Amino acid sequence: MPDAVQIPGRVLDAIVAHAEAELPNECCGLLIGSALTIHESVPARNLAASPTSYLIDPEDHFAAIRAARVSGFSVVGAYHSHPASPPTPSARDLAEASFPEFVYLIVSPAEGHEQNKVGAYRLTEGHVTPLVLAISRGTDRRP
């Protein structure tokens, strides 16, 4: 059984909204929490400004690290979108994954992907490990 990642519905909704707002380009951002629990998402600027790749602005990454520390958490992952394809890791995603302990969320705002709009993974040494998303709805509170 794959590991489960806990995420509030409001956080997932914000990530999907970010992906839709950035169309036709990929969006990107960081996930704040602890281990397999995500408490917040922090949108970041995509310096690649491309529909097929992303590059998180280092200033945004460092700001997210500082903000997470203030709240007693850390950056535990990253998210990005695949504007025209399913939310599964691409060859580029695998090649560029540099944090093996990270949770990588991929969002697909494309038509036809409504049933599987978001995927969660660990990407390590060329291997993809799917994670289960445990979404809390209606009872989530900000930490």
C-alpha atoms as one frame of an Amber mdcrd trajectory, in Angstrom:
protein
   0.000   0.000   0.000   1.477   3.400  -0.964   2.088   6.037   1.691  -0.747
   8.513   2.167  -0.225  12.265   2.035  -2.667  14.271   4.160  -3.821  17.527
   2.532  -6.683  19.895   3.365  -9.204  20.333   0.569  -8.764  24.123   0.668
  -5.027  23.676  -0.100  -5.700  21.323  -2.985  -8.366  23.690  -4.324  -5.856
  26.577  -4.217  -3.289  24.527  -6.157  -5.840  23.591  -8.852  -6.942  27.243
  -9.093  -3.293  28.310  -9.494  -2.832  25.768 -12.318  -5.958  27.040 -14.087
  -4.902  30.680 -13.685  -1.489  30.060 -15.267  -2.784  28.348 -18.412  -1.388
  27.832 -20.999   1.865  27.701 -18.980   2.819  25.378 -16.167   2.386  26.709
 -12.663   4.643  25.829  -9.761   4.812  26.230  -6.023   5.916  24.737  -2.737
   4.219  22.596  -0.112   4.549  23.463   3.565   4.027  20.915   6.325   5.708
  18.050   8.114   6.599  14.629   6.694   3.486  13.364   4.866   1.181  16.137
   6.058   0.726  19.257   3.945  -0.676  22.328   5.698  -0.236  25.064   3.087
   0.745  25.667  -0.516   2.821  28.645  -1.573   2.580  29.703  -5.228   5.900
  30.516  -6.878   6.853  32.277 -10.054   7.727  29.966 -12.942  10.906  31.446
 -14.393  10.625  29.104 -17.401   7.199  30.599 -18.329   6.529  27.535 -20.477
   3.685  25.095 -21.117   6.143  22.166 -20.829   8.533  23.049 -18.010   8.884
  24.967 -14.780  11.642  26.566 -12.746  10.718  27.765  -9.262  12.055  31.258
  -8.637  14.811  30.859  -5.992  13.599  34.006  -4.195  10.158  32.419  -3.812
  11.737  29.163  -2.600  13.782  30.917   0.092  10.775  33.006   1.154   8.746
  29.795   1.552  11.511  28.225   3.653  11.594  31.267   5.946   7.788  31.407
   6.264   7.615  27.666   7.012  10.222  27.966   9.776   8.270  30.779  11.430
   5.209  28.528  11.612   7.223  25.544  12.872   7.019  23.585   9.619   9.248
  23.052   6.592   9.052  22.839   2.830   8.083  19.184   2.284   7.385  19.236
  -1.419   6.650  21.040  -4.622   3.800  21.180  -7.074   3.482  22.007 -10.729
   0.984  21.542 -13.515   0.825  19.676 -16.790  -1.476  21.959 -18.815  -2.206
  19.494 -21.606  -1.357  16.055 -20.228  -2.241  13.743 -17.327  -0.838  14.423
 -13.839   1.918  11.841 -14.053   5.675  12.536 -13.931   7.306  13.219 -17.275
  10.831  12.198 -18.203  11.851  15.810 -17.540  10.195  15.720 -14.077  12.182
  12.602 -13.205  15.461  13.984 -14.549  15.078  17.299 -12.693  13.816  15.929
  -9.354  16.504  16.807  -6.843  14.849  16.303  -3.452  14.178  12.571  -2.840
  12.287  13.254   0.399   9.892  15.689  -1.323   6.258  15.074  -2.138   5.728
  16.083  -5.761   2.154  17.024  -6.666   1.242  17.302 -10.334  -1.999  18.976
 -11.399  -3.691  18.586 -14.765  -6.195  21.359 -15.493  -6.691  19.987 -19.032
 -10.135  18.965 -20.284 -10.745  15.256 -19.880  -8.595  14.840 -16.769 -11.296
  15.663 -14.215 -11.299  12.182 -12.655  -7.543  12.216 -12.056  -6.763  15.913
 -11.807  -3.945  15.567  -9.228  -1.229  12.980  -8.659   1.225  12.717  -5.758
   4.633  11.079  -6.034   8.114  10.608  -4.654  10.702  10.924  -7.409  14.027
   9.297  -6.554  16.932   8.173  -8.703  14.814   7.789 -11.811  12.008   5.948
  -9.991   8.419   7.052  -9.508   6.634   6.045  -6.305   2.933   6.948  -6.324
   1.457   8.324  -3.103  -2.184   8.334  -2.034  -3.786  11.742  -1.414  -5.922
  11.767   1.735  -8.013  14.916   1.302  -9.786  16.416   4.298 -12.879  18.403
   3.361 -15.000  20.628   5.561 -13.043  20.146   8.773  -9.651  21.518   7.789
  -8.381  24.434   9.787  -5.332  26.543   9.267  -2.513  25.518  11.621
